[in-house]
Amino acid sequence: MVHALIVVFLLGGIWTQEASANPAHGRIQQMTSGDRNTLFAKFLQGNGQRCDSVTRSFFQGSTKSGDAIWNATCRDGQMFAVLIYNDAKGSSKILSCAMLKAINAGDCFRKVLGE
């Protein structure tokens, strides 16, 4: 299930921030870059992607509905966009950056949306 890791992360952690429009994104945003990269690597692996470690993560922006878009680069050079929906479950969708570009939906690692 695509959102399983983020849900486990949210339920397992201690909630320390104020209520956020997108609670899963709020938790991820508060993490150190190392912890965030580890989370994204485990999340990608748990969803069938070959990614032994994430070397870079980037918050690309939010949609008008509050969905957050994060980008992650794996050690082997693969890049992914992770859409974290603005819902209580932290539902998400993964798309490779190559596919994102191929369907003319933008480029990863470019801040294009307003938060």
Biopython code that builds the backbone (N, CA, C, O; Angstrom):
import numpy as np
from Bio.PDB.StructureBuilder import StructureBuilder

atoms = [
    (1, "MET", "N", (0.843, -1.172, 0.000)),
    (1, "MET", "CA", (0.000, 0.000, 0.000)),
    (1, "MET", "C", (0.895, 1.243, 0.000)),
    (1, "MET", "O", (1.836, 1.345, 0.787)),
    (2, "VAL", "N", (0.591, 2.164, -0.875)),
    (2, "VAL", "CA", (1.471, 3.305, -1.131)),
    (2, "VAL", "C", (1.692, 4.185, 0.083)),
    (2, "VAL", "O", (2.804, 4.675, 0.281)),
    (3, "HIS", "N", (0.694, 4.400, 0.887)),
    (3, "HIS", "CA", (0.849, 5.343, 1.996)),
    (3, "HIS", "C", (1.238, 4.684, 3.308)),
    (3, "HIS", "O", (1.291, 5.366, 4.332)),
    (4, "ALA", "N", (1.508, 3.408, 3.319)),
    (4, "ALA", "CA", (1.734, 2.670, 4.556)),
    (4, "ALA", "C", (2.876, 3.222, 5.402)),
    (4, "ALA", "O", (2.714, 3.383, 6.611)),
    (5, "LEU", "N", (4.020, 3.513, 4.800)),
    (5, "LEU", "CA", (5.171, 3.968, 5.581)),
    (5, "LEU", "C", (4.912, 5.314, 6.231)),
    (5, "LEU", "O", (5.256, 5.519, 7.395)),
    (6, "ILE", "N", (4.314, 6.223, 5.497)),
    (6, "ILE", "CA", (4.052, 7.541, 6.079)),
    (6, "ILE", "C", (3.038, 7.425, 7.202)),
    (6, "ILE", "O", (3.174, 8.101, 8.222)),
    (7, "VAL", "N", (2.026, 6.584, 7.043)),
    (7, "VAL", "CA", (1.047, 6.392, 8.112)),
    (7, "VAL", "C", (1.727, 5.827, 9.349)),
    (7, "VAL", "O", (1.485, 6.305, 10.457)),
    (8, "VAL", "N", (2.583, 4.806, 9.176)),
    (8, "VAL", "CA", (3.305, 4.229, 10.307)),
    (8, "VAL", "C", (4.173, 5.293, 10.970)),
    (8, "VAL", "O", (4.217, 5.383, 12.197)),
    (9, "PHE", "N", (4.848, 6.080, 10.181)),
    (9, "PHE", "CA", (5.696, 7.150, 10.710)),
    (9, "PHE", "C", (4.868, 8.140, 11.538)),
    (9, "PHE", "O", (5.274, 8.531, 12.632)),
    (10, "LEU", "N", (3.731, 8.534, 11.020)),
    (10, "LEU", "CA", (2.907, 9.506, 11.735)),
    (10, "LEU", "C", (2.349, 8.940, 13.030)),
    (10, "LEU", "O", (2.323, 9.625, 14.053)),
    (11, "LEU", "N", (1.905, 7.701, 12.987)),
    (11, "LEU", "CA", (1.327, 7.100, 14.181)),
    (11, "LEU", "C", (2.388, 6.748, 15.212)),
    (11, "LEU", "O", (2.118, 6.756, 16.413)),
    (12, "GLY", "N", (3.592, 6.440, 14.750)),
    (12, "GLY", "CA", (4.656, 6.031, 15.648)),
    (12, "GLY", "C", (5.386, 7.181, 16.307)),
    (12, "GLY", "O", (6.012, 6.999, 17.352)),
    (13, "GLY", "N", (5.318, 8.359, 15.717)),
    (13, "GLY", "CA", (6.052, 9.502, 16.248)),
    (13, "GLY", "C", (5.261, 10.243, 17.307)),
    (13, "GLY", "O", (4.062, 10.026, 17.484)),
    (14, "ILE", "N", (5.952, 11.114, 17.998)),
    (14, "ILE", "CA", (5.292, 11.977, 18.970)),
    (14, "ILE", "C", (4.932, 13.254, 18.255)),
    (14, "ILE", "O", (5.798, 13.899, 17.665)),
    (15, "TRP", "N", (3.682, 13.628, 18.295)),
    (15, "TRP", "CA", (3.212, 14.815, 17.594)),
    (15, "TRP", "C", (3.653, 16.054, 18.366)),
    (15, "TRP", "O", (3.232, 16.257, 19.505)),
    (16, "THR", "N", (4.502, 16.886, 17.751)),
    (16, "THR", "CA", (5.036, 18.043, 18.448)),
    (16, "THR", "C", (4.682, 19.360, 17.785)),
    (16, "THR", "O", (4.927, 20.423, 18.355)),
    (17, "GLN", "N", (4.109, 19.307, 16.591)),
    (17, "GLN", "CA", (3.797, 20.569, 15.939)),
    (17, "GLN", "C", (2.316, 20.881, 16.033)),
    (17, "GLN", "O", (1.506, 20.009, 16.347)),
    (18, "GLU", "N", (1.973, 22.116, 15.763)),
    (18, "GLU", "CA", (0.581, 22.510, 15.739)),
    (18, "GLU", "C", (-0.099, 21.772, 14.604)),
    (18, "GLU", "O", (0.562, 21.227, 13.721)),
    (19, "ALA", "N", (-1.425, 21.757, 14.632)),
    (19, "ALA", "CA", (-2.164, 21.120, 13.557)),
    (19, "ALA", "C", (-1.762, 21.751, 12.231)),
    (19, "ALA", "O", (-1.685, 22.973, 12.107)),
    (20, "SER", "N", (-1.511, 20.908, 11.256)),
    (20, "SER", "CA", (-1.081, 21.368, 9.944)),
    (20, "SER", "C", (-2.168, 21.058, 8.938)),
    (20, "SER", "O", (-2.950, 20.124, 9.116)),
    (21, "ALA", "N", (-2.210, 21.852, 7.879)),
    (21, "ALA", "CA", (-3.154, 21.571, 6.810)),
    (21, "ALA", "C", (-2.854, 20.205, 6.203)),
    (21, "ALA", "O", (-3.767, 19.522, 5.740)),
    (22, "ASN", "N", (-1.601, 19.803, 6.199)),
    (22, "ASN", "CA", (-1.184, 18.506, 5.686)),
    (22, "ASN", "C", (-0.243, 17.899, 6.732)),
    (22, "ASN", "O", (0.966, 18.130, 6.688)),
    (23, "PRO", "N", (-0.795, 17.123, 7.672)),
    (23, "PRO", "CA", (0.015, 16.638, 8.796)),
    (23, "PRO", "C", (1.227, 15.801, 8.400)),
    (23, "PRO", "O", (2.286, 15.935, 9.014)),
    (24, "ALA", "N", (1.098, 14.942, 7.389)),
    (24, "ALA", "CA", (2.247, 14.115, 6.977)),
    (24, "ALA", "C", (3.368, 15.006, 6.447)),
    (24, "ALA", "O", (4.535, 14.807, 6.784)),
    (25, "HIS", "N", (3.019, 15.971, 5.630)),
    (25, "HIS", "CA", (4.013, 16.913, 5.106)),
    (25, "HIS", "C", (4.652, 17.708, 6.241)),
    (25, "HIS", "O", (5.863, 17.925, 6.242)),
    (26, "GLY", "N", (3.855, 18.135, 7.194)),
    (26, "GLY", "CA", (4.382, 18.893, 8.334)),
    (26, "GLY", "C", (5.432, 18.119, 9.101)),
    (26, "GLY", "O", (6.453, 18.678, 9.502)),
    (27, "ARG", "N", (5.189, 16.841, 9.307)),
    (27, "ARG", "CA", (6.156, 15.988, 10.012)),
    (27, "ARG", "C", (7.436, 15.818, 9.200)),
    (27, "ARG", "O", (8.538, 15.900, 9.742)),
    (28, "ILE", "N", (7.288, 15.584, 7.917)),
    (28, "ILE", "CA", (8.453, 15.395, 7.050)),
    (28, "ILE", "C", (9.273, 16.675, 6.989)),
    (28, "ILE", "O", (10.503, 16.633, 7.021)),
    (29, "GLN", "N", (8.604, 17.791, 6.902)),
    (29, "GLN", "CA", (9.287, 19.082, 6.813)),
    (29, "GLN", "C", (10.113, 19.370, 8.063)),
    (29, "GLN", "O", (11.144, 20.035, 7.972)),
    (30, "GLN", "N", (9.689, 18.890, 9.217)),
    (30, "GLN", "CA", (10.403, 19.128, 10.474)),
    (30, "GLN", "C", (11.649, 18.252, 10.634)),
    (30, "GLN", "O", (12.491, 18.526, 11.488)),
    (31, "MET", "N", (11.767, 17.220, 9.832)),
    (31, "MET", "CA", (12.881, 16.278, 9.978)),
    (31, "MET", "C", (14.199, 16.890, 9.499)),
    (31, "MET", "O", (14.209, 17.826, 8.699)),
    (32, "THR", "N", (15.291, 16.354, 9.995)),
    (32, "THR", "CA", (16.599, 16.721, 9.439)),
    (32, "THR", "C", (16.674, 16.131, 8.027)),
    (32, "THR", "O", (15.923, 15.212, 7.700)),
    (33, "SER", "N", (17.562, 16.646, 7.205)),
    (33, "SER", "CA", (17.664, 16.126, 5.840)),
    (33, "SER", "C", (18.068, 14.646, 5.848)),
    (33, "SER", "O", (17.583, 13.875, 5.020)),
    (34, "GLY", "N", (18.939, 14.246, 6.762)),
    (34, "GLY", "CA", (19.334, 12.840, 6.841)),
    (34, "GLY", "C", (18.181, 11.928, 7.194)),
    (34, "GLY", "O", (18.006, 10.876, 6.579)),
    (35, "ASP", "N", (17.388, 12.325, 8.184)),
    (35, "ASP", "CA", (16.230, 11.520, 8.575)),
    (35, "ASP", "C", (15.191, 11.478, 7.452)),
    (35, "ASP", "O", (14.581, 10.440, 7.195)),
    (36, "ARG", "N", (15.001, 12.611, 6.793)),
    (36, "ARG", "CA", (14.048, 12.687, 5.677)),
    (36, "ARG", "C", (14.510, 11.773, 4.531)),
    (36, "ARG", "O", (13.697, 11.061, 3.942)),
    (37, "ASN", "N", (15.793, 11.791, 4.220)),
    (37, "ASN", "CA", (16.310, 10.936, 3.151)),
    (37, "ASN", "C", (16.125, 9.460, 3.492)),
    (37, "ASN", "O", (15.778, 8.660, 2.624)),
    (38, "THR", "N", (16.355, 9.103, 4.747)),
    (38, "THR", "CA", (16.147, 7.721, 5.189)),
    (38, "THR", "C", (14.680, 7.336, 5.054)),
    (38, "THR", "O", (14.366, 6.245, 4.577)),
    (39, "LEU", "N", (13.783, 8.219, 5.470)),
    (39, "LEU", "CA", (12.347, 7.953, 5.360)),
    (39, "LEU", "C", (11.955, 7.737, 3.901)),
    (39, "LEU", "O", (11.255, 6.775, 3.584)),
    (40, "PHE", "N", (12.401, 8.625, 3.012)),
    (40, "PHE", "CA", (12.041, 8.480, 1.605)),
    (40, "PHE", "C", (12.627, 7.206, 1.000)),
    (40, "PHE", "O", (11.964, 6.563, 0.186)),
    (41, "ALA", "N", (13.836, 6.826, 1.367)),
    (41, "ALA", "CA", (14.426, 5.579, 0.855)),
    (41, "ALA", "C", (13.578, 4.386, 1.277)),
    (41, "ALA", "O", (13.261, 3.532, 0.449)),
    (42, "LYS", "N", (13.209, 4.316, 2.543)),
    (42, "LYS", "CA", (12.376, 3.213, 3.027)),
    (42, "LYS", "C", (11.006, 3.225, 2.362)),
    (42, "LYS", "O", (10.464, 2.173, 2.022)),
    (43, "PHE", "N", (10.456, 4.406, 2.181)),
    (43, "PHE", "CA", (9.155, 4.546, 1.536)),
    (43, "PHE", "C", (9.211, 4.053, 0.089)),
    (43, "PHE", "O", (8.335, 3.303, -0.344)),
    (44, "LEU", "N", (10.225, 4.465, -0.652)),
    (44, "LEU", "CA", (10.367, 4.025, -2.040)),
    (44, "LEU", "C", (10.578, 2.520, -2.116)),
    (44, "LEU", "O", (9.965, 1.847, -2.945)),
    (45, "GLN", "N", (11.444, 1.988, -1.254)),
    (45, "GLN", "CA", (11.692, 0.545, -1.227)),
    (45, "GLN", "C", (10.410, -0.217, -0.909)),
    (45, "GLN", "O", (10.115, -1.240, -1.526)),
    (46, "GLY", "N", (9.658, 0.289, 0.053)),
    (46, "GLY", "CA", (8.421, -0.355, 0.464)),
    (46, "GLY", "C", (7.346, -0.341, -0.608)),
    (46, "GLY", "O", (6.349, -1.057, -0.513)),
    (47, "ASN", "N", (7.553, 0.472, -1.617)),
    (47, "ASN", "CA", (6.598, 0.566, -2.714)),
    (47, "ASN", "C", (7.180, 0.037, -4.025)),
    (47, "ASN", "O", (6.742, 0.405, -5.115)),
    (48, "GLY", "N", (8.190, -0.844, -3.884)),
    (48, "GLY", "CA", (8.702, -1.567, -5.028)),
    (48, "GLY", "C", (9.729, -0.846, -5.881)),
    (48, "GLY", "O", (10.081, -1.336, -6.954)),
    (49, "GLN", "N", (10.213, 0.284, -5.444)),
    (49, "GLN", "CA", (11.224, 1.011, -6.208)),
    (49, "GLN", "C", (12.613, 0.556, -5.774)),
    (49, "GLN", "O", (12.848, 0.286, -4.596)),
    (50, "ARG", "N", (13.526, 0.474, -6.732)),
    (50, "ARG", "CA", (14.918, 0.139, -6.409)),
    (50, "ARG", "C", (15.621, 1.417, -5.993)),
    (50, "ARG", "O", (15.928, 2.274, -6.822)),
    (51, "CYS", "N", (15.867, 1.530, -4.717)),
    (51, "CYS", "CA", (16.509, 2.733, -4.175)),
    (51, "CYS", "C", (17.142, 2.352, -2.848)),
    (51, "CYS", "O", (16.465, 2.325, -1.820)),
    (52, "ASP", "N", (18.444, 2.056, -2.864)),
    (52, "ASP", "CA", (19.072, 1.616, -1.621)),
    (52, "ASP", "C", (19.289, 2.754, -0.642)),
    (52, "ASP", "O", (19.333, 2.527, 0.567)),
    (53, "SER", "N", (19.426, 3.985, -1.148)),
    (53, "SER", "CA", (19.493, 5.147, -0.259)),
    (53, "SER", "C", (19.150, 6.403, -1.047)),
    (53, "SER", "O", (19.383, 6.487, -2.253)),
    (54, "VAL", "N", (18.597, 7.365, -0.345)),
    (54, "VAL", "CA", (18.287, 8.669, -0.944)),
    (54, "VAL", "C", (19.408, 9.622, -0.561)),
    (54, "VAL", "O", (19.751, 9.755, 0.614)),
    (55, "THR", "N", (19.968, 10.278, -1.552)),
    (55, "THR", "CA", (21.078, 11.205, -1.318)),
    (55, "THR", "C", (20.633, 12.661, -1.261)),
    (55, "THR", "O", (21.363, 13.525, -0.775)),
    (56, "ARG", "N", (19.423, 12.926, -1.765)),
    (56, "ARG", "CA", (18.921, 14.300, -1.768)),
    (56, "ARG", "C", (17.405, 14.283, -1.788)),
    (56, "ARG", "O", (16.792, 13.512, -2.525)),
    (57, "SER", "N", (16.807, 15.136, -0.977)),
    (57, "SER", "CA", (15.358, 15.332, -1.018)),
    (57, "SER", "C", (15.090, 16.827, -1.098)),
    (57, "SER", "O", (15.886, 17.641, -0.629)),
    (58, "PHE", "N", (13.969, 17.174, -1.694)),
    (58, "PHE", "CA", (13.667, 18.565, -1.996)),
    (58, "PHE", "C", (12.166, 18.776, -1.950)),
    (58, "PHE", "O", (11.408, 18.038, -2.580)),
    (59, "PHE", "N", (11.734, 19.789, -1.201)),
    (59, "PHE", "CA", (10.316, 20.140, -1.183)),
    (59, "PHE", "C", (10.042, 21.053, -2.366)),
    (59, "PHE", "O", (10.511, 22.190, -2.411)),
    (60, "GLN", "N", (9.281, 20.545, -3.319)),
    (60, "GLN", "CA", (9.025, 21.278, -4.545)),
    (60, "GLN", "C", (7.930, 22.321, -4.380)),
    (60, "GLN", "O", (7.985, 23.376, -5.011)),
    (61, "GLY", "N", (6.938, 22.044, -3.545)),
    (61, "GLY", "CA", (5.856, 22.991, -3.317)),
    (61, "GLY", "C", (4.564, 22.276, -2.980)),
    (61, "GLY", "O", (4.527, 21.057, -2.815)),
    (62, "SER", "N", (3.505, 23.065, -2.882)),
    (62, "SER", "CA", (2.180, 22.537, -2.558)),
    (62, "SER", "C", (1.185, 22.927, -3.636)),
    (62, "SER", "O", (1.317, 23.971, -4.275)),
    (63, "THR", "N", (0.196, 22.083, -3.826)),
    (63, "THR", "CA", (-0.888, 22.399, -4.742)),
    (63, "THR", "C", (-1.878, 23.311, -4.023)),
    (63, "THR", "O", (-1.769, 23.529, -2.817)),
    (64, "LYS", "N", (-2.835, 23.836, -4.764)),
    (64, "LYS", "CA", (-3.855, 24.701, -4.157)),
    (64, "LYS", "C", (-4.670, 23.960, -3.106)),
    (64, "LYS", "O", (-5.185, 24.572, -2.171)),
    (65, "SER", "N", (-4.787, 22.654, -3.257)),
    (65, "SER", "CA", (-5.552, 21.864, -2.288)),
    (65, "SER", "C", (-4.710, 21.421, -1.093)),
    (65, "SER", "O", (-5.212, 20.717, -0.216)),
    (66, "GLY", "N", (-3.431, 21.823, -1.044)),
    (66, "GLY", "CA", (-2.581, 21.510, 0.100)),
    (66, "GLY", "C", (-1.800, 20.218, -0.006)),
    (66, "GLY", "O", (-1.150, 19.808, 0.956)),
    (67, "ASP", "N", (-1.854, 19.556, -1.179)),
    (67, "ASP", "CA", (-1.033, 18.365, -1.384)),
    (67, "ASP", "C", (0.418, 18.810, -1.525)),
    (67, "ASP", "O", (0.698, 19.789, -2.217)),
    (68, "ALA", "N", (1.335, 18.111, -0.883)),
    (68, "ALA", "CA", (2.759, 18.468, -0.911)),
    (68, "ALA", "C", (3.487, 17.609, -1.932)),
    (68, "ALA", "O", (3.195, 16.422, -2.082)),
    (69, "ILE", "N", (4.442, 18.222, -2.635)),
    (69, "ILE", "CA", (5.238, 17.499, -3.620)),
    (69, "ILE", "C", (6.691, 17.529, -3.176)),
    (69, "ILE", "O", (7.301, 18.592, -3.065)),
    (70, "TRP", "N", (7.239, 16.334, -2.920)),
    (70, "TRP", "CA", (8.636, 16.166, -2.542)),
    (70, "TRP", "C", (9.356, 15.430, -3.653)),
    (70, "TRP", "O", (8.760, 14.586, -4.323)),
    (71, "ASN", "N", (10.618, 15.731, -3.859)),
    (71, "ASN", "CA", (11.458, 15.029, -4.822)),
    (71, "ASN", "C", (12.563, 14.317, -4.058)),
    (71, "ASN", "O", (13.037, 14.798, -3.029)),
    (72, "ALA", "N", (12.968, 13.157, -4.580)),
    (72, "ALA", "CA", (14.039, 12.380, -3.951)),
    (72, "ALA", "C", (14.951, 11.802, -5.023)),
    (72, "ALA", "O", (14.479, 11.302, -6.044)),
    (73, "THR", "N", (16.269, 11.872, -4.786)),
    (73, "THR", "CA", (17.257, 11.269, -5.680)),
    (73, "THR", "C", (17.885, 10.084, -4.962)),
    (73, "THR", "O", (18.357, 10.204, -3.832)),
    (74, "CYS", "N", (17.885, 8.943, -5.633)),
    (74, "CYS", "CA", (18.512, 7.742, -5.086)),
    (74, "CYS", "C", (19.992, 7.728, -5.447)),
    (74, "CYS", "O", (20.428, 8.399, -6.382)),
    (75, "ARG", "N", (20.740, 6.963, -4.698)),
    (75, "ARG", "CA", (22.188, 6.900, -4.905)),
    (75, "ARG", "C", (22.550, 6.492, -6.334)),
    (75, "ARG", "O", (23.576, 6.924, -6.859)),
    (76, "ASP", "N", (21.714, 5.662, -6.966)),
    (76, "ASP", "CA", (21.994, 5.229, -8.344)),
    (76, "ASP", "C", (21.585, 6.259, -9.394)),
    (76, "ASP", "O", (21.729, 6.009, -10.591)),
    (77, "GLY", "N", (21.076, 7.416, -8.958)),
    (77, "GLY", "CA", (20.713, 8.490, -9.878)),
    (77, "GLY", "C", (19.240, 8.568, -10.225)),
    (77, "GLY", "O", (18.800, 9.562, -10.804)),
    (78, "GLN", "N", (18.465, 7.545, -9.888)),
    (78, "GLN", "CA", (17.031, 7.614, -10.135)),
    (78, "GLN", "C", (16.422, 8.738, -9.306)),
    (78, "GLN", "O", (16.822, 8.974, -8.167)),
    (79, "MET", "N", (15.449, 9.424, -9.895)),
    (79, "MET", "CA", (14.780, 10.520, -9.190)),
    (79, "MET", "C", (13.275, 10.286, -9.216)),
    (79, "MET", "O", (12.713, 9.812, -10.203)),
    (80, "PHE", "N", (12.640, 10.634, -8.096)),
    (80, "PHE", "CA", (11.210, 10.420, -7.956)),
    (80, "PHE", "C", (10.522, 11.667, -7.420)),
    (80, "PHE", "O", (11.108, 12.453, -6.677)),
    (81, "ALA", "N", (9.263, 11.827, -7.818)),
    (81, "ALA", "CA", (8.383, 12.827, -7.227)),
    (81, "ALA", "C", (7.406, 12.058, -6.342)),
    (81, "ALA", "O", (6.828, 11.056, -6.762)),
    (82, "VAL", "N", (7.230, 12.540, -5.115)),
    (82, "VAL", "CA", (6.304, 11.918, -4.170)),
    (82, "VAL", "C", (5.243, 12.957, -3.827)),
    (82, "VAL", "O", (5.546, 13.998, -3.242)),
    (83, "LEU", "N", (4.005, 12.667, -4.193)),
    (83, "LEU", "CA", (2.882, 13.539, -3.885)),
    (83, "LEU", "C", (2.255, 13.045, -2.595)),
    (83, "LEU", "O", (1.812, 11.899, -2.511)),
    (84, "ILE", "N", (2.216, 13.904, -1.594)),
    (84, "ILE", "CA", (1.627, 13.552, -0.306)),
    (84, "ILE", "C", (0.309, 14.314, -0.194)),
    (84, "ILE", "O", (0.280, 15.533, -0.025)),
    (85, "TYR", "N", (-0.769, 13.559, -0.293)),
    (85, "TYR", "CA", (-2.084, 14.172, -0.298)),
    (85, "TYR", "C", (-2.413, 14.826, 1.041)),
    (85, "TYR", "O", (-1.939, 14.398, 2.094)),
    (86, "ASN", "N", (-3.208, 15.839, 0.979)),
    (86, "ASN", "CA", (-3.651, 16.576, 2.160)),
    (86, "ASN", "C", (-4.836, 15.835, 2.775)),
    (86, "ASN", "O", (-5.983, 16.270, 2.667)),
    (87, "ASP", "N", (-4.539, 14.721, 3.415)),
    (87, "ASP", "CA", (-5.572, 13.959, 4.107)),
    (87, "ASP", "C", (-5.009, 13.395, 5.409)),
    (87, "ASP", "O", (-3.798, 13.400, 5.625)),
    (88, "ALA", "N", (-5.880, 12.923, 6.251)),
    (88, "ALA", "CA", (-5.466, 12.440, 7.567)),
    (88, "ALA", "C", (-4.588, 11.198, 7.486)),
    (88, "ALA", "O", (-3.826, 10.934, 8.416)),
    (89, "LYS", "N", (-4.671, 10.425, 6.403)),
    (89, "LYS", "CA", (-3.907, 9.192, 6.259)),
    (89, "LYS", "C", (-2.492, 9.418, 5.743)),
    (89, "LYS", "O", (-1.645, 8.536, 5.881)),
    (90, "GLY", "N", (-2.218, 10.571, 5.155)),
    (90, "GLY", "CA", (-0.923, 10.780, 4.523)),
    (90, "GLY", "C", (-0.806, 9.980, 3.241)),
    (90, "GLY", "O", (0.284, 9.536, 2.880)),
    (91, "SER", "N", (-1.930, 9.792, 2.544)),
    (91, "SER", "CA", (-1.937, 9.056, 1.282)),
    (91, "SER", "C", (-0.949, 9.687, 0.319)),
    (91, "SER", "O", (-0.697, 10.891, 0.371)),
    (92, "SER", "N", (-0.389, 8.863, -0.563)),
    (92, "SER", "CA", (0.650, 9.385, -1.438)),
    (92, "SER", "C", (0.656, 8.674, -2.777)),
    (92, "SER", "O", (0.017, 7.638, -2.962)),
    (93, "LYS", "N", (1.404, 9.264, -3.712)),
    (93, "LYS", "CA", (1.597, 8.695, -5.036)),
    (93, "LYS", "C", (3.041, 8.950, -5.433)),
    (93, "LYS", "O", (3.589, 10.016, -5.151)),
    (94, "ILE", "N", (3.656, 7.977, -6.087)),
    (94, "ILE", "CA", (5.047, 8.087, -6.538)),
    (94, "ILE", "C", (5.062, 8.103, -8.065)),
    (94, "ILE", "O", (4.339, 7.351, -8.718)),
    (95, "LEU", "N", (5.895, 8.971, -8.613)),
    (95, "LEU", "CA", (6.101, 9.024, -10.054)),
    (95, "LEU", "C", (7.570, 9.305, -10.304)),
    (95, "LEU", "O", (8.156, 10.180, -9.665)),
    (96, "SER", "N", (8.166, 8.573, -11.226)),
    (96, "SER", "CA", (9.573, 8.852, -11.527)),
    (96, "SER", "C", (9.665, 10.228, -12.174)),
    (96, "SER", "O", (8.751, 10.648, -12.884)),
    (97, "CYS", "N", (10.759, 10.920, -11.931)),
    (97, "CYS", "CA", (10.951, 12.245, -12.533)),
    (97, "CYS", "C", (11.055, 12.134, -14.043)),
    (97, "CYS", "O", (10.655, 13.051, -14.759)),
    (98, "ALA", "N", (11.592, 11.011, -14.541)),
    (98, "ALA", "CA", (11.664, 10.801, -15.990)),
    (98, "ALA", "C", (10.262, 10.736, -16.587)),
    (98, "ALA", "O", (10.007, 11.308, -17.646)),
    (99, "MET", "N", (9.357, 10.042, -15.911)),
    (99, "MET", "CA", (7.977, 9.945, -16.390)),
    (99, "MET", "C", (7.283, 11.304, -16.304)),
    (99, "MET", "O", (6.544, 11.689, -17.210)),
    (100, "LEU", "N", (7.525, 12.020, -15.221)),
    (100, "LEU", "CA", (6.949, 13.354, -15.042)),
    (100, "LEU", "C", (7.325, 14.248, -16.226)),
    (100, "LEU", "O", (6.482, 14.953, -16.781)),
    (101, "LYS", "N", (8.588, 14.205, -16.595)),
    (101, "LYS", "CA", (9.068, 15.005, -17.720)),
    (101, "LYS", "C", (8.490, 14.496, -19.041)),
    (101, "LYS", "O", (8.114, 15.291, -19.902)),
    (102, "ALA", "N", (8.418, 13.172, -19.202)),
    (102, "ALA", "CA", (7.915, 12.575, -20.442)),
    (102, "ALA", "C", (6.460, 12.946, -20.721)),
    (102, "ALA", "O", (6.072, 13.093, -21.880)),
    (103, "ILE", "N", (5.662, 13.099, -19.685)),
    (103, "ILE", "CA", (4.260, 13.470, -19.876)),
    (103, "ILE", "C", (4.065, 14.987, -19.832)),
    (103, "ILE", "O", (2.941, 15.483, -19.754)),
    (104, "ASN", "N", (5.184, 15.709, -19.885)),
    (104, "ASN", "CA", (5.184, 17.166, -19.924)),
    (104, "ASN", "C", (4.476, 17.778, -18.708)),
    (104, "ASN", "O", (3.722, 18.744, -18.826)),
    (105, "ALA", "N", (4.742, 17.186, -17.538)),
    (105, "ALA", "CA", (4.113, 17.665, -16.300)),
    (105, "ALA", "C", (5.108, 18.414, -15.415)),
    (105, "ALA", "O", (4.823, 18.675, -14.246)),
    (106, "GLY", "N", (6.270, 18.759, -15.963)),
    (106, "GLY", "CA", (7.238, 19.533, -15.197)),
    (106, "GLY", "C", (8.511, 18.775, -14.908)),
    (106, "GLY", "O", (8.669, 17.615, -15.288)),
    (107, "ASP", "N", (9.409, 19.449, -14.231)),
    (107, "ASP", "CA", (10.705, 18.888, -13.869)),
    (107, "ASP", "C", (10.826, 18.812, -12.352)),
    (107, "ASP", "O", (10.320, 19.673, -11.631)),
    (108, "CYS", "N", (11.491, 17.789, -11.887)),
    (108, "CYS", "CA", (11.773, 17.665, -10.464)),
    (108, "CYS", "C", (12.877, 18.645, -10.073)),
    (108, "CYS", "O", (13.616, 19.141, -10.923)),
    (109, "PHE", "N", (12.972, 18.907, -8.805)),
    (109, "PHE", "CA", (14.001, 19.754, -8.197)),
    (109, "PHE", "C", (13.968, 21.197, -8.707)),
    (109, "PHE", "O", (14.996, 21.871, -8.786)),
    (110, "ARG", "N", (12.779, 21.644, -9.043)),
    (110, "ARG", "CA", (12.542, 23.044, -9.378)),
    (110, "ARG", "C", (11.326, 23.506, -8.615)),
    (110, "ARG", "O", (10.244, 22.936, -8.755)),
    (111, "LYS", "N", (11.491, 24.521, -7.820)),
    (111, "LYS", "CA", (10.389, 25.023, -7.017)),
    (111, "LYS", "C", (9.438, 25.776, -7.946)),
    (111, "LYS", "O", (9.725, 26.892, -8.379)),
    (112, "VAL", "N", (8.317, 25.155, -8.238)),
    (112, "VAL", "CA", (7.389, 25.735, -9.198)),
    (112, "VAL", "C", (6.040, 26.079, -8.605)),
    (112, "VAL", "O", (5.275, 26.831, -9.208)),
    (113, "LEU", "N", (5.737, 25.552, -7.451)),
    (113, "LEU", "CA", (4.430, 25.782, -6.856)),
    (113, "LEU", "C", (4.576, 26.609, -5.586)),
    (113, "LEU", "O", (5.582, 26.511, -4.884)),
    (114, "GLY", "N", (3.578, 27.414, -5.298)),
    (114, "GLY", "CA", (3.599, 28.192, -4.062)),
    (114, "GLY", "C", (3.104, 27.371, -2.909)),
    (114, "GLY", "O", (2.212, 26.536, -3.065)),
    (115, "GLU", "N", (3.677, 27.601, -1.752)),
    (115, "GLU", "CA", (3.252, 26.857, -0.562)),
    (115, "GLU", "C", (2.062, 27.519, 0.071)),
    (115, "GLU", "O", (1.557, 27.041, 1.086)),
]
sb = StructureBuilder()
sb.init_structure("model")
sb.init_model(0)
sb.init_chain("A")
sb.init_seg("    ")
for serial, (resi, resn, name, xyz) in enumerate(atoms, 1):
    if name == "N":
        sb.init_residue(resn, " ", resi, " ")
    sb.init_atom(name, np.array(xyz, "f"), 0.0, 1.0, " ", f" {name:<3s}", serial, name[0])
structure = sb.get_structure()
